[in-house]
Amino acid sequence: MTDTYSLQQYVNDLKEITGETADEKEIIGRVGPLAERLVADKSWLQQKYYETDEEQGFGVHLLHEEPDHTLAVLIVNWLPGRGTPPHDHGTWAVVAGVEGTERNIRYKRLDDGSRPDHAELGVKKDFKADAGDVVAIKTGGIHAVVNETDRITLSLHTYGKHINYTNRSQFNLETNEKKEYIVRVE
Ligand SMILES: [Fe+2]
């Protein structure tokens, strides 16, 4: 595609899609190709999106959210050798690779979910996502992201709702503890 596709057009399309359907599978199916299109042309990319957070292991930059925190678009940069604990999002997620290769580990719940602070996880899928690849995760899906390369990687994350407002969880694989997961956003 030769015509440029701006962040604003992307946000307009997100609003149109979610205005037309509440079906999460359909939303993800329609948002994925648009996210892929947005990351194909990086004219919107700014140097500040590389500013990272040593303590957290990754830097999060908010590009857009609606006043009610829905339709959040974020850039996440990942420091070499760093990543996230296993976590869910409390909403749907579409992640498109911008730069570098990120390892994605998908988990399934092995317990019955009857204890609120407890979760047992097993690996479901372990794969690498390159620049231009799109990873879609339904509400409730659990994954971890790791940058195993020696350079900062960058990805564009779109969520049904800003992940700090969804009451989502992080999971400890050693202790099976499940607790709140809030990230620092620039
Ligand atoms: Fe995630």
Boltz pocket constraint, residues with backbone or C-beta under 6 A from the ligand:
constraints:
  - pocket:
      binder: B
      contacts: [[A, 87], [A, 88], [A, 89], [A, 93], [A, 143]]
      max_distance: 6.0
